[in-house]
Amino acid sequence: MRPVYLADKRWSDRRERWVRHVALINPLEFGVEVVREKHAKAFITAHHYSGTMVAARLCVGLYRKTGVDASRLVGVAAFSVPMQGAAITRYTGFNPENGVELGRFVLLPEVAFNGESWFLSRAFKLLKQEKGGRNGVRSIISYADPMERRTFEGILTKPAHAGTIYAASNAAFGGRSRPQYLWITPAGQVLSRRALNKIADQEVGHAYATRQLLAAGAPSRQLLEDPKTWVTRVLPLIATRVRHPGNFVFAFGLDGPACEQVRQINANGLPYPRIECARATSQRELDSLVPAL
């Protein structure tokens, strides 16, 4: 008799792939606890397709221990400061300081089927324990990116996402964020608008963002060249400007009243996006499936 295979998305060496499993996750092999940011960063930059870390407020690790082996980190959830604080209010009704974004979520291939939802629910509990409370974090938003990423040679670096794990975890679906333009390198990496603005305005973190551009092949700044002028000059040399259709937005509450509030705010009647949405080949097709709010 052939085994019945179950498939989940997993990450390794900055590549995302579907992994076949023959069994559900065994909770006796796994533990969940807060992990130091430097360890979370090393794990995320090694395995997440973006290769970058977020401005974390709390990082939670999934550890596995089998037999006599020492426990090892096999997954990380990084709860971060949202790129736009107004998104917390828009999708949850809370003030920006009362919400976080699930900025990074990575599991290695060895985590068995159903590991995503199992880990996510426990990571939420730790977030509530560490940062929650009446005046603390009460809500979470997360995004699913429906646009594929490919290298110049056509190698897939990030498949389309429809947020299946969030739907399975009973998130409220807020529709899509507004379309925007992205700069994408030949390696399939997005040069974030926030990082580019840090360079242009010489904000905290501009040195790291500058190293990202140089690593992508940008020529060095000329003597006395204004940082904003440099960014404008080199971007077309190292990246292509692409219109992004907008991410799918999901929201969670961390307690009963918060869950109800999040549900009411996102009571828009939209069904969870299907994989067909993520595979939509045109903006018009995607708009017909899930409108931007």
HUSUL-V376681 format. One record per backbone hydrogen bond with DSSP energy under -0.5 kcal/mol. NH is the residue of the N-H (numbers start at 1). CO is the residue of the C=O. Records with the same first field share a line. If there is no record, write none. Layout:
NH=CO ; CO
This chain:
5=3
6=21
8=19
10=17
11=107
12=15
15=12
16=157
17=10
19=8
21=6
25=113
27=25
29=26
30=27
31=63
33=61
35=59
39=36
40=36
41=37
42=38
43=39
44=40
45=41
46=42
47=43
48=44
51=48
56=54
57=79
58=79
60=77
61=33
62=75
63=31 ; 61
64=72
65=29
69=66
72=64
74=62
75=62
76=106
77=60
78=104
79=58 ; 77
80=78 ; 101
81=55
87=84
88=85
89=85
90=86
91=87
92=88
93=88 ; 89
94=88
98=95
99=96
100=139
101=80
102=141
103=78 ; 101
104=78
106=76
108=74
111=108
112=110
113=23
115=112
118=114
119=115
120=116
121=117
122=118
123=119
124=120
125=121
126=122
127=123
128=124
129=125
130=126
131=127
132=127 ; 128
136=133
137=131
138=98
139=98
140=252
141=100
142=250
144=248
146=144
149=158
151=155
152=186
154=151
157=149
158=149
161=145
167=163
168=164
169=165
170=167
171=166
172=251
174=172 ; 249
175=249
176=291
177=247
180=244
182=242
183=191
184=182 ; 240
185=189
186=238
188=185
191=183
192=190
196=192
197=193
198=194
199=195
200=196
201=197
202=198 ; 199
203=198
206=203
209=205
210=206
211=207
212=208
213=209
214=210
215=211
216=212
217=214
218=213
225=222
228=200
230=226
231=227
232=228
233=229
234=230
235=231
236=232
237=234
238=234 ; 235
239=235
240=184
242=182 ; 240
244=180 ; 242
248=144
249=175
250=142
251=172
252=140
254=138
259=255
260=256
261=257
262=258
263=259
264=260
265=261
266=262
267=264
268=266
277=274
278=274
279=275
280=277
286=282
287=283
288=284
289=285 ; 286
290=286
293=176
